């Protein structure tokens, strides 16, 4: 078992008081693993109203004042230390046998235009073995054909655009894979959270929040990561939804500028105090 410290510091500048929704807490599905809760800390101190959204994600409502507002948290999570599972025997469920709660994740959404990609998806993947192998073939295709780079990020880029531009960031990889899965009648939902470099060789990239997706195979939701396209250790979920529009880390109802941004996720050694302060960002 591993202890992993995760956290963030985001600083926004607002020109006027601005309502915001903040979705940055570790997901409820990891509640039994949380050793030190990642409580949201806001500077200056502000009233916070917490709620669960329709997907079960933990969200907070605030009104950021004019000027700078700092959002931060640091928590410790117990993790198995095992990589993402590889289960190649899992099969697709027939459409009429899918649980009702999965059907939403077959439909097109803001960033996953199934109507524009269905013909392409069937041309690319109709001859792949159904089930795990088909989803992995989709991940392989996205990983091999999309060029990663932070300079390619755009808040309005959709799966259809990613397919034609052939470049993007991790959320774009996830959106395209989600759209392809839905086109092939496999329920798929978008995920955001922390992905550590534990078990990976250096050099390490600058830490950031990550995006991946889950596909419904057999009788469960299974993690796939087309950006990295390999099992990773220490994946910690924040939120799930249809796509990034459902699980934006912060949503501002007014003008706001992100002035600075830090994210950390790091294994705590046996001799290190779990209550110690957040590590410096790499």
NUSEPA-592493 format. One record per residue: residue in one letter; x, y, z of N, C-alpha, C, O in turn. Coordinates in steps of 0.1 Angstrom, whole numbers, plus 5000, padded with zeros to 4 digits. Example, Ala and Ser with C-alpha at 12.3 -4.5 7.8 and 13.67 -1.06 7.14 Angstrom:
<rs>
A513249435078512349555078513249675078514249675085
S512849785071513749895071512950005079513450115080
</rs>
This chain:
<rs>
X500849885000500050005000500950135000502050135006
X500450234993501150364993500350474999499150464999
X501050565005500450695009500850804999502050824996
X499850864993500150964983499551104987498351114990
X500451204987499951344989499551404976500351404967
X498351464976497951534964497451674968497151694980
X497451764959496951894962497151994950497651954940
X496752114952496752214942496752354948496452374960
X497152454940497052594944496652664931497452674921
X495552724930495052804919494752944923494152964934
X495253044916495053184919494253244907494753244896
X493153304910492253374900492253524903492253564914
X492153604892491853744893490553774887490253734876
X489653834895488353874890488254024890488754094899
X487554084880487354224879486254274888486154394892
X485354184891484154214900483754094907484253984904
X482954094918482553974925481953874915481053914907
X482453754915482153654905481753524911482553454918
X480553474909480153344914480953234907481253244895
X481353134914482153024908481652884914481252884926
X481752784906481652644911483052584910483752584900
X483452514921484752454922484552304924483952264934
X485152224915485052084916486452024916487051994906
X486952024928488351984930488651884941489751844944
X487551844948487751744959487951604954487351564943
X488651524961488851384958487451324957486551354966
X487151234947485851174945485351094957486151034964
X484051094959483451014970483850864970483850794980
X484150814958484450674956485750634963486050514965
X486550734966487850704974487750744988488750754995
X486550764994486350825007487050735018487650785027
X487050605016487650515026489150515025489750465034
X489650575014491150575013491750705018492950725018
X490850805021491350935025491950935039491150915048
X493150965041493850975054493751115059493451135071
X494051205050494051345054493151415043493551425032
X491951465047490951525038491551645030492351725036
X491251655018491751775010490751885011490051925001
X490551945022489652055025490052175016491252215016
X489052235010489252355002489652475011488852505021
X490752545009491152665016491052775006491652774996
X490452885010490253005002490853125008490553155020
X491653195001492153325006491853434996492253424984
X491153545000490653565014489553465018488853405009
X489253455031488253365035486853405030486453525030
X486153305025484853335019483853225023484253115027
X482553255023481553155026481553055014481753085003
X481352925018481352815009480052735010479652705022
X479452704999478252615000478652484992478952494980
X478552374999478952244992477652164988476652174994
X477852094977476752004973477251894964478451894960
X476451794961476751684952476051714939474851754939
X476751704928476151724915475351594911475351494918
X474851594899473951484895474751354892474251254890
X476151374891476951254889477651204903478451114903
X477251274914477851244927479151314930479651284941
X479651394921480851464924480651574935479651634936
X481651594943481651694953481951834947483051844941
X481151934949481352064944481152164955480452144965
X481752284953481652394962481252524954481752544943
X480352604960479952734954480552844962480452844975
X481152944955481653064962481353184953481053164942
X481553294959481553424951482953484953483153544964
X483753474943485153534944485053684943484353744935
X485753754952485653904952486553964941487253884934
X486354094938487254154929488654144934488954154946
X489654124925491054104929491453964928490853884921
X492353924937492953784937492253694946491953734958
X491953574942491353464951492253344949492453294938
X492753294960493553174960492753054965492153054976
X492752944957492052814960493152714962494052694954
X493152644974494252544976493752434985492752444992
X494452324984494152204992495252114992496052114983
X495452035002496451925003495851815011495351835022
X495951695005495351575012496251455010497151455002
X495951355018496751225017495751115015494751095022
X496151025005495250915001496050785002497250774998
X495350685007495950555007495650484994494450484989
X496650424987496450364974497050224974498050194982
X496550134966496949994966498449984960499149894964
X498850084953500150084947500149994934501249974928
X499049944930498949854918498649944906497950044907
X499149904894498749974882497249954879496649864884
X496750034870495450014864495249874860496149814853
X494149804862493949664858493849654843493249734836
X494349534838494249494824493349374824493749264830
X492149374818491249264819490749234805489549264801
X491549174796491249154782490049064780489649054768
X489648984789488548894787487148964788486148894785
X487049084793485849154794485149174781485749214771
X483849154781483049164769482149284769481849344780
X481649324757480649424757479249374760479049254758
X478449454766477049414769476249454757476349564752
X475249364753474349404743473549524747473349544759
X473149604737472449734741471249714749471049784759
X470449614746469249584754469549524768468549514775
X470749494770471149434784471849534792472249504804
X472149654787472849754795472049814806470849834804
X472649834818471849904829471450034824472150104817
X470250084829469650214825470650324828470650424821
X471350314839472250424843473450444834474050554834
X473650354825474850364816474350424802475250474795
X473050434800472550474787472950624783473150654772
X472950704794473350844791474750854785474950944777
X475550764788476950764783477150704770478250674766
X476050674763476050634749475750754740475950744728
X475250864746474750974738475851074735476851084742
X475651154724476551264721476451374732475451384739
X477551454734477551554744478351674739478851664727
X478551774747479151904742480451884735480651944724
X481351804740482651784734482851644727483951614722
X481751574726481851434720480751414710479651364714
X480951464698479851464688479751334681480451314670
X478951244686478851114681478251124667478551034658
X477351214664476751224651477751254640477551214629
X478851324643479851364633480951254632481751254622
X481051164641482151064642481650924640482550834639
X480350894639479950754639480450684626480950574628
X480250744615480750674603482250644603482650534599
X483050744608484450724609484750614619485650524616
X484050614630484350504640484150364635484950274637
X483050344628482750214622483650174611484050054610
X484150274604485150244594486450194600487150104595
X486850264611488050234618488050104627489050034627
X486950084633486949984644485849864642485849784651
X485149864632484149764630484749624630484149524634
X485949614625486649474624487449444635488149334635
X487449524646488249484658487349394667486149404666
X488049304675487249214683486449304693486949394699
X485149274695484349344705484849324719485449224722
X484549424728484849414742486149494745486449594738
X486949434754488149504758489049534747489649654746
X489249444738490149464726489749584718490549654713
X488449604716487949714708488249844715488749944708
X487949854728488249984735489750004735490150124733
X490549904736492049924736492449964722493450044720
X491849914712492149954698491850104696492650174689
X490750154702490450294701491550374708491950474703
X491950324720492950404727494250404719494950504719
X494650284713495850284705495850384694496750454691
X494650384687494550474676494650624680495450694674
X493950664691494050804696495450834700496050934697
X496050744708497450764713498450784701499350864702
X498250704690499250704679498950824670499950864663
X497750874669497450974658497251114663497151204655
X497251134676497051264682498451314688498951234697
X498851424685500151474690499851554703499051644703
X500551524714500351594727501151714727502351714723
X500551824733501351944736500452044743499352074738
X500952114753500152204761499852324752498852394754
X500652354742500352464733499152434724498652534717
X498652314724497552274715496252284723495152254718
X496252334736495052334744494052444740494552554736
X492852414740491752514737490552474745490152354744
X489852564752488652534759487452494751486452444756
X487552524738486352494729486652374720485752344712
X487752314721488152204711487252084714487252034726
X486652024704485851904706486551784700487551794694
X485851664702486451544697486551554681487551504676
X485551604675485651614660486751704656487451664646
X487051814663488151894659489451824662490351834654
X489551754673490751684676491051584665492251564661
X490051514661490251414650490851474638491751414631
X490451594634490951654622492251734624493151744615
X492451794636493651874639494851784643495951814640
X494551664648495551564652496451614663497651584663
X495951704671496851754682495951794694494751824692
X496451794706495651824718496351794731497551754731
X495651814742496051774755495251654760494451604753
X495551614772494951484777493451484776492851384773
X492751604779491351604778490851574764489751514762
X491651624754491251594740491451454736490651394729
X492451384741492651244739491451174744490851084738
X491051204757489851144763488651164756487851074754
X488351294751487151324744487051234731485951184728
X488051224724488051154711487751004714486950944707
X488450944724488250804727486850784732486250684728
X486350874740484950854745483950864734483050774733
X484150954725483250964713483250844705482250794701
X484450794702484550664694483850554701483150474694
X484050534714483450424721481950434720481250334718
X481350554723479950574722479450544708478350484706
X480150584697479750554684479650404681478850354673
X480550324689480550184687479650114698479749994700
X478750194704477750144713478350084726477749994732
X479450144730480050114743479950234752480450344749
X479250224763479150344772480450394777481350304780
X480750524777482050574781481750704788480950794783
X482450734799482350854806483750914809484750844811
X483751044809484951124810485351134825484451154834
X486651134828487151144842488251244843489051264833
X488351314854489451404857489951374871489251334880
X491251394873491851374886493351384886493951454877
X494051314895495451314896496051184890495451084893
X497151194883497851084878499351104882499951204878
X499851014890501251034895502250984886501950914876
X503551014888504650954881505250834888506350794885
X504550784899505050674906505350554897504450514890
X506550494898506850384889507250414875507650324868
X507250544872507650584858509150634859509650694869
X509850614848511250654847511350804845510450864838
X512350874850512551014846513051024832513450934826
X512951154826512551274832511051284834510251234827
X510651364845509251374848508751514842509451614842
X507551504837506951624831506351714843506251664854
X506051834840505451924850504151864854503351824845
X503851864867502551804872501351884868501452014868
X500251814865499051884861497951794865498151674868
X496651844865495551754865495451674852495951724842
X494851554853494851464841493451434838492551444845
X493251384825491951334820492151194815493151164808
X491151114817491150974812489650944810488751034811
X489350814808487850784807487650644812488550564814
X486350604814485950474818484950424808484050494804
X485150294804484250224795483450124803484050054812
X482250094799481449994806481549864799481149854787
X482249764805482449634799482149534810482349554821
X481549424805481149324815480049374823478949414819
X480349394836479349454845479949564853479549594865
X480949634848481649734856482249844847482349824834
X482649954853483350064846484850034847485350014858
X485550044836486950014836487750134831487350204821
X488850164837489750274834490550254821491150144819
X490550354812491350354800492050494799491350594803
X493250504794493950634794494650644781495850604779
X493950704771494550714757495750804756496550794747
X495850894766497050984766498350914769499250914762
X498350834780499550764784499550624778500550564775
X498350564776498150434770498950324776499550234769
X499050324789499650224797499150224811498750334816
X499050114818498550124832499450214841500750204839
X498850294849499650384858499250354872498250294876
X500150394881500050374896499650504902500150614898
X498750494911498350614919497350714912497550834913
X496450654904495450734898494350774908493750684914
X494050894910493150944920492051024914492351134909
X490850974914489751044907489251164915489151164927
X488951274907488251384913486751384908485851394917
X486451374895485151384891484951304878485851284870
X483651264875483251194863482051274857481251334865
X481851264844480751314837480651274823481451184819
X479851344815479751304801480951354794481451284785
X481451474797482651524791483151634800482651654811
X484151714795484751814804483851924808484051994818
X482751944800481752044804481052014817480752104825
X480951884820480251844833481251854845480751864856
X482551844843483451834854484551934853485751904857
X484252054849485252164849485752184863484952184872
X487052194864487652214878487052344884486752344896
X486952444877486352574881485452624870485852624858
X484252674874483352734864483052874869482452884880
X483452974862483253114866482053174858481953164846
X481153234866479953304859480253454859479653534865
X481253484850481753624849483253614845483753504843
X483853724843485253734838486153694849486153754860
X487053604847488153564856489353524848489253474837
X490553544854491853514848492653424857492753454869
X493053304852493953224860495353274861496053274851
X495753334872497053394874498153294876499253314871
X497953194884498953094886498352954889497152954893
X499052854888498552714888499652614892500652614886
X499352544903500352434908499452314911498452324917
X500052194908499452074912500551984916501651984911
X500251894927501251804931500651664935499451664939
X501351564932500951424936502251354938502951334928
X502451304950503751244953503651144964502951164974
X504351034963504350924973505050974985506051044985
X504450944997505050975010505850855015505250745015
X507050875017507950765022507550725036506850795043
X507950605040507650555053508050645065507450655075
X509150715063509750795073509250945073509551025081
X508350965063507851105061506551125068505651035068
X506351235075505051265082503951295072504151385063
X502851215073501751235064501151375065500451425056
X501351435076500751575079501651685074501451805077
X502851655068503751755064503151835053502151795047
X503751955050503252045040503451985026504151895024
X502752055017502752005003504152014997504852115001
X504551924989505951924983505952034973504952084968
X507152084970507352174959507052114946507251994944
X506452194937506152134924507452104916508452184917
X507451994909508551964901508752064889509652054881
</rs>
